[in-house]
Each structure stands twice: as C-alpha cells, then as structure tokens.
Amino acid sequence: VSAVIQDAVKHVNHKHQRQQLYEILHKYNKIFDTSTPTIAKTTIPHTIRTADNPPVNSRPYRGSEQQQ
C-alpha cells in the first residue's frame, strides 16, 4: 500500500505538501481499493437539473499555467 500511495503523490512538487498528503492517504488507506484497477459503475439512473439552462458544453483550449 505504501508504494501505491508514494506513486499517487509523486506529482506534488512541494516536499512538505507531498508528505502531508502521503500521511493523510496512508492514515485512511483502508478506504481505497489498491488491489486491482477498477472503473466505477452504477446502475442507478440520475439527472442533473439545470432549470431552463442548457448544460455547459465547451471545447477544451490551451491556457497559460497562470490561467489554469
């Protein structure tokens, strides 16, 4: 489990933040299924009510790192 968590937090550049995230994930590691990769599946139909507004739909576009 530790190796999986280490791999999951390696993208965090700041060492202190990476360590904090690792500790939190390690503390609650029992809620994560790391045995096999899975894809969430649900059989419950659902809707998102947007009143009279259509759903937001826009193409992705590039932006600077500051804009992100």
Beta strands, then each sheet from edge to edge (+ up, - down):
end
